[in-house]
Amino acid sequence: MDFILKVSEPVIYGAIALAAIYGVFCVVLLSRKIAQKRFSSPAKAGEFLDEVRNRLQRRDFDGIAELCDSPPYWSKATPQMILLSLAHRDRGLTKLRQLISEKYERDVLADLEYRFSWIGTMIKTAPMLGLLGTVTGMIAAFGKLAAASRGGVDPTVLANDISFALLTTAYGLMIAIPLTVLGAAVQVKKGKLTDSVQEQMSEFLYDLEKVMQS
């Protein structure tokens, strides 16, 4: 039992450090992914939609597809949804809106939610690892107290185990709290992405409907 308790100390410290590193990695990765899907500014989105509108008025569907598939735009959510709309423009506006919504949830939101779930996992894991360290440290401390119950025990002997117990709890919370804040910030970015895509697609579908009816 003493051997397990000794080995557990570096293992728990290492696991807490890995949880922190992976949590931050997921936050950075997800933030970059959202940035790739969004336009850098409303002005950039407006320029793109104006170019699409001009080609749409000329019924240059191939030109719109080429524009959406060009390097500046191919990774962004709105051009991807416009490509889908052009490919199924004969379905009617209602069915087209439903198709776009399903495609966006499946191909964009589902991927973001999957990545975000790992941030939530690290937020929950870090305090649990800290609690495990607390329990392990207290078991070691009480074990030494029990072994030296008759002759007494030097408090300095227990200091390391108690310190380990408290430090792991503190480290777990120090990781979970910032990750919670960063996770909330990522959620806000994800919400803004969805709002912007909905607004931009509504504008495009309105223009598409006018062109198809003319």
Secondary structure by P-SEA (a helix, b strand, c coil): caaaaaaaaaaaaaaaaaaaaaaaaaaaaaaaaaaaaccccaaaaaaaaaaaaaaaaacaaaaaaaaaacccccccaaaaaaaaaaacccccaaaaaaaaaaaaaaccaaaaaaaaaaaaaaaaaaaaaaaaaaaaaaaaaaaaaaaacccccccccaaaaaaaaaaaaaaaaaaaaaaaaaaaaaaaaaaaaaaaaaaaaaaaaaaaaaaaac
